């Protein structure tokens, strides 16, 4: 393999920029034979060999990559514009090839098992999901052979991480998608609507919300979870962090109850089939499983009702407290205004009294007026 990777210079990591000294005498340069050995190994390898491998082939002994020996090899590779394989290079996994037995298993069980369940069974890895490499290999087989599948449609499997809305326009689009009577017009937003939209954008960006969203493999489950959360919170721009977490739990319970109902329906189909086959043993087992599922569903619904009630009470109490505090402040403001008004009236009365006193002083100097108002004292006039 001659010069498969071309580059201007060899990248030297920071930790090896200062080679460590060795005890024995280090060579000044590589011999022609050592250079030939390095090139022979390079050309014979299907992928670029690592630096330790090249050092060993050159000196017939393993040396530290940071030693003088390693530096000479790196310089030689740089002169030939070759870059060795490093531990940080990403090596993509090869495509998984299913055995014939595994393919037969998928063909037989695709109607009754989820992709994640088949992957976990076939590869003995309990944490595998439908979007894992193993799961996608099974998906590809189902698509290529058009295998009938009733449990889940491979086209409904979500691909990649959840992308939360980053602009008010996208948030409004989510609200109008899930809330029929939101009444939000992007061109005519009230201050309250702007506040709610900004808050919802923050809720959807919440790490816990995104992690819960990414835990769902099916697009349908993701949409249902987002739908539930948005419908509960789109008009609540004042939620605390604790309340946001509780609404996430509430939306999660919606997925759980929906999943249980789906399981009940599947059990009903299996029970109907067992009855047709007159298999009483299977029928009893299915009846028991249905009862358990129905109990789980009822418990999930009860948890939803209690959590929703708790959230409503908490928020109502908090809002009432805020209203009372606001009312107290308004009362204080009103009292302050009344006090100011009273002071102004008193000042005005004092000014009027002062002006009247001055006028009486002037009139007292007039003899004719004195005769007219004889018998009336100054204090009687001022105090009326």
C-alpha positions in Angstrom: 0.0 0.0 0.0 1.8 3.1 -1.2 1.1 6.4 0.4 -2.6 5.9 1.2 -2.9 9.0 3.4 -1.4 12.3 2.2 -0.8 15.2 4.6 1.5 18.2 4.8 2.9 17.4 8.3 2.7 14.7 11.0 0.5 15.7 13.9 2.5 15.2 17.2 0.4 15.0 20.3 1.3 17.4 23.1 2.3 14.6 25.5 5.0 13.4 23.1 6.5 16.7 22.0 9.4 16.2 24.5 10.8 12.7 24.0 12.0 10.9 27.1 15.6 9.9 27.3 16.5 6.2 27.1 19.4 4.5 29.0 21.0 3.0 25.9 22.6 5.0 23.1 19.9 6.2 20.7 20.6 6.1 16.9 21.1 9.4 15.0 19.1 8.3 12.0 17.4 5.2 10.4 19.5 2.9 8.2 18.4 2.1 4.7 17.4 -1.4 5.9 15.2 0.0 8.7 13.5 2.3 6.3 12.8 -0.6 3.9 11.4 -2.7 6.8 9.0 0.2 7.7 7.8 0.6 4.1 7.4 -3.2 3.6 5.1 -3.4 6.7 3.2 -0.4 5.6 2.6 -1.8 2.1 1.7 -5.3 3.3 -0.9 -4.0 5.8 -4.5 -3.6 4.8 -4.8 -0.5 7.0 -2.1 1.9 8.3 -0.1 0.1 11.1 0.3 1.7 14.5 3.5 3.6 15.5 4.5 0.9 18.0 4.3 -1.7 15.3 6.5 0.4 13.0 9.1 1.1 15.7 9.3 -2.6 16.5 9.8 -3.6 12.8 12.5 -1.0 12.4 14.6 -1.8 15.6 13.5 -5.4 16.2 12.6 -4.3 19.7 9.7 -2.4 21.3 10.5 1.2 22.3 8.3 3.9 23.8 6.7 6.1 21.1 8.1 9.1 23.0 11.7 7.8 22.8 14.4 8.9 20.3 13.7 5.7 18.3 10.0 6.6 18.0 10.8 10.2 17.0 13.1 8.9 14.2 10.3 6.7 12.9 7.8 9.6 13.0 10.1 11.9 11.1 10.6 9.2 8.4 6.9 8.8 8.1 6.4 12.5 7.8 9.0 12.7 5.1 6.9 10.2 3.1 3.6 11.9 4.1 2.4 8.8 5.9 0.3 8.9 9.1 0.2 5.8 11.4 -2.9 4.6 13.1 -3.6 6.1 16.5 -5.8 4.9 19.3 -8.0 8.0 18.8 -8.8 7.1 15.2 -12.5 6.1 14.7 -12.9 2.7 13.2 -16.5 2.1 12.1 -18.1 -1.2 13.0 -18.6 -3.5 10.1 -22.0 -4.6 9.1 -23.5 -7.4 11.2 -24.3 -10.5 9.1 -27.2 -12.6 10.4 -26.8 -16.3 10.3 -29.4 -18.4 8.5 -30.8 -19.5 11.8 -31.2 -15.9 13.0 -32.9 -15.0 9.7 -35.4 -17.8 10.2 -36.0 -16.7 13.8 -36.8 -13.1 12.6 -39.2 -14.4 9.8 -41.1 -16.5 12.3 -41.3 -14.0 15.2 -41.6 -10.6 13.5 -45.4 -10.8 13.8 -45.3 -11.3 17.5 -42.1 -9.6 18.8 -40.7 -6.1 18.7 -37.4 -5.5 16.9 -35.7 -4.7 20.2 -37.0 -8.0 21.7 -35.7 -10.0 18.8 -32.3 -8.3 18.9 -32.0 -8.9 22.7 -32.9 -12.6 22.2 -30.6 -13.2 19.2 -27.6 -11.4 20.5 -28.0 -12.1 24.2 -27.8 -8.4 25.1 -30.6 -7.2 27.4 -30.1 -3.5 26.7 -30.3 -3.5 22.9 -32.9 -1.3 21.3 -34.5 -1.1 17.9 -32.0 1.7 16.9 -28.9 -0.3 17.8 -26.7 -1.8 15.1 -28.2 -5.2 15.8 -31.7 -3.8 15.7 -31.1 -2.0 12.4 -29.7 -5.2 10.9 -33.0 -6.9 11.8 -34.9 -3.9 10.4 -33.0 -4.2 7.1 -33.9 -7.9 6.8 -37.6 -7.1 7.4 -37.6 -4.4 4.8 -35.6 -6.4 2.2 -37.8 -9.5 2.5 -41.1 -7.5 3.1 -41.7 -9.7 6.2 -45.2 -9.3 7.7 -45.0 -7.4 11.0 -47.9 -6.5 13.2 -46.2 -5.5 16.4 -44.5 -2.4 15.1 -43.8 -0.9 11.7 -40.1 -0.4 10.9 -40.9 2.9 9.3 -42.2 4.1 12.7 -38.9 3.7 14.4 -37.4 7.1 15.4 -33.9 7.9 14.1 -31.6 10.1 16.1 -32.0 12.4 19.1 -35.0 14.6 19.8 -34.5 18.1 18.4 -36.2 20.6 20.6 -37.6 23.9 19.1 -35.1 26.8 19.2 -37.3 29.6 18.0 -40.7 31.0 19.0 -42.1 30.1 15.6 -41.3 26.4 16.1 -42.8 26.5 19.6 -46.0 28.0 18.2 -46.1 25.3 15.5 -45.9 22.6 18.3 -48.7 24.3 20.3 -51.0 24.7 17.2 -50.3 21.0 16.3 -51.3 19.6 19.7 -53.8 22.2 21.1 -56.9 22.6 18.9 -58.1 25.9 20.5 -54.8 27.5 21.4 -55.9 30.8 19.7 -52.2 31.7 19.1 -51.6 34.0 16.1 -47.8 34.6 15.7 -48.5 38.1 14.2 -50.6 39.2 17.1 -49.1 37.8 20.3 -50.1 39.3 23.7 -47.4 39.8 26.4 -48.8 36.8 28.3 -48.6 34.6 25.2 -45.0 35.7 24.6 -44.1 34.8 28.2 -45.8 31.4 27.9 -44.0 30.6 24.6 -40.6 31.5 26.0 -41.3 29.4 29.0 -42.4 26.3 27.0 -39.2 26.6 24.9 -37.3 26.3 28.1 -39.4 23.3 29.3 -38.8 21.4 26.0 -35.0 22.1 26.3 -34.9 20.6 29.8 -32.4 17.8 30.0 -34.8 15.5 31.8 -37.5 16.1 29.2 -35.0 15.3 26.3 -33.7 12.2 28.0 -37.2 10.9 28.5 -38.1 11.7 24.9 -35.0 9.9 23.6 -35.9 6.8 25.6 -38.8 6.1 23.2 -37.8 4.3 20.1 -41.2 4.6 18.2 -42.1 7.9 16.6 -45.7 7.4 17.8 -44.6 7.2 21.4 -42.4 10.3 21.0 -45.3 12.3 19.5 -47.7 11.2 22.2 -45.3 12.1 25.0 -44.6 15.6 23.5 -48.3 16.0 22.8 -49.2 15.3 26.4 -46.5 17.5 27.8 -47.3 20.5 25.5 -51.1 20.3 26.2 -50.5 20.4 29.9 -47.9 23.2 30.0 -48.4 25.5 26.9 -50.3 28.1 28.8 -48.4 27.9 32.1 -45.4 30.2 31.9 -44.9 30.3 35.6 -44.0 26.7 36.5 -41.3 25.9 39.0 -38.6 23.3 38.2 -40.3 20.8 40.5 -43.6 21.3 38.6 -41.9 20.8 35.2 -40.5 17.5 36.5 -43.9 16.4 37.7 -45.5 17.3 34.3 -42.8 15.1 32.6 -43.8 12.2 34.9 -47.5 12.9 34.1 -46.7 12.7 30.3 -44.7 9.5 30.9 -47.7 7.9 32.6 -49.7 8.7 29.5 -47.3 6.5 27.5 -47.4 3.8 30.1 -51.2 3.6 30.2 -51.4 3.6 26.4 -48.8 0.8 26.1 -50.8 -1.3 28.6 -54.0 -0.8 26.7 -52.2 -2.0 23.5 -51.0 -5.0 25.4 -54.5 -5.8 26.6 -55.7 -5.7 23.0 -52.9 -8.1 21.9 -53.9 -10.4 24.7 -57.5 -10.3 23.6 -56.5 -11.4 20.1 -54.4 -14.3 21.5 -57.2 -15.3 23.8 -59.7 -15.4 21.0 -57.3 -17.6 19.0 -56.8 -19.9 22.0 -60.6 -20.2 22.5 -60.9 -21.2 18.8 -58.2 -23.8 19.3 -60.0 -25.0 22.4 -56.8 -24.7 24.5 -58.1 -24.2 28.0 -54.6 -24.1 29.6 -53.5 -21.2 27.4 -56.8 -19.4 27.9 -56.5 -19.5 31.6 -52.9 -18.0 31.4 -54.1 -15.3 29.0 -57.0 -14.4 31.2 -54.7 -14.0 34.2 -52.3 -11.9 32.1 -55.2 -9.7 31.0 -56.3 -9.2 34.6 -52.8 -8.2 35.6 -52.6 -5.7 32.7 -56.0 -4.3 33.5 -54.9 -3.7 37.1 -51.7 -2.0 35.9 -53.8 0.2 33.7 -56.1 1.2 36.5 -53.1 2.0 38.7 -51.6 4.2 36.0 -54.8 6.1 35.5 -55.1 6.7 39.2 -51.5 8.0 39.4 -52.3 10.4 36.6 -55.4 11.7 38.3 -53.6 12.1 41.7 -50.6 13.8 40.1 -52.7 16.2 38.0 -54.8 17.1 41.1 -51.7 17.7 43.1 -50.3 20.0 40.4 -53.5 21.9 40.1 -53.7 22.5 43.9 -50.1 23.5 44.2 -50.3 26.0 41.3 -53.6 27.3 42.6 -52.2 27.9 46.1 -49.2 29.6 44.7 -51.2 31.9 42.4 -53.6 32.8 45.3 -50.6 33.6 47.4 -49.2 35.8 44.7 -52.6 37.5 44.3 -52.8 38.2 48.0 -49.3 39.6 48.0 -50.2 41.8 45.0 -53.4 42.9 46.7 -51.5 43.9 49.9 -49.1 45.9 47.8 -52.0 47.6 46.0 -53.6 48.4 49.3 -50.5 50.0 50.6 -50.2 52.0 47.4 -53.8 53.1 47.7 -53.3 54.1 51.4 -50.2 56.0 50.4 -52.1 57.8 47.7 -54.9 58.6 50.2 -52.4 59.9 52.7 -50.8 62.1 50.0 -54.2 63.4 49.0 -55.1 64.2 52.6 -51.8 66.1 53.1 -52.4 68.1 49.9 -55.9 69.1 51.1 -54.6 70.2 54.5 -51.9 72.2 52.8 -54.5 73.8 50.5 -56.7 74.6 53.5 -53.8 76.2 55.3 -53.0 78.3 52.3 -56.6 79.5 52.0 -56.7 80.3 55.7 -53.5 82.3 55.3 -54.8 84.2 52.3 -58.0 85.0 54.2 -56.0 86.3 57.1 -54.1 88.6 54.9 -57.3 89.9 53.3 -58.8 90.6 56.8 -55.7 92.5 57.8 -56.2 94.7 54.8 -59.9 95.2 55.4 -59.4 96.1 59.1 -57.6 99.3 58.0 -60.9 100.5 56.3 -63.1 102.5 58.7 -66.3 102.1 56.7 -65.9 98.3 56.6 -65.2 98.3 60.3 -68.6 100.0 60.9 -70.4 97.5 58.6 -69.0 94.4 60.3 -69.0 95.9 63.8 -69.4 93.3 66.4 -67.7 90.5 64.4 -64.3 89.5 65.7 -61.3 88.4 63.5 -61.4 84.9 65.0 -65.1 84.5 64.2 -64.4 85.3 60.6 -61.4 83.1 60.2 -63.0 80.1 61.9 -66.5 80.8 60.5 
